[in-house]
């Protein structure tokens, strides 16, 4: 009887040892589904095409106006470009699942909510990486036409990836609260816009209290972006973006569990 009791207490151990592989394999399955769905749709090429046209406009506009091949305007405007671009990626990831009822198929799989969110986040980040890769010819052109400092370029790309990851986690959470893609897109644009503009001069210039000014500056997604885009990698900025991403992922898990989707 004692042996049976010990065996009973020891039985969960194999399940725990397989927990991490199960989490990652589930996330991988969701990532493949989301990435395949996106890149197999015409919407993907409209979104990516629009992103490329917008970034090229920003780059070549300064080139023709000033006769300078400079990538700084590109990265200076990247937070605003992402503010429009990322809601278009995330707006259907949960909202469409709920509207069409396809979440029932997804939730019938033995996949945890955390794995689902990780998979969707990974798919969104893959789209962001693909979009950024399409902009890489621009710094190559600038390098060919002049002496380009590659430090801020790499810093700009790292900042863009971190910002995109934060925006996507935010969009996923807000998409899980809505039933239509339009609602999800506008809600993400609104909330992400607030977190971006609170650290911008248009807001901070009106603040006289030094402590509040410093707080708003530290909380702004754009001000953190500029720190990294200058080529200075501060651990505090990296932790900030990872914290924002993790916070919205945790909120997303809470929404799924509260609504008993599983």
Order of alpha helices (4+ residues) and beta strands (2+ residues): alpha-alpha-alpha-alpha-alpha-alpha-alpha-alpha-alpha-alpha-alpha-alpha-alpha-alpha
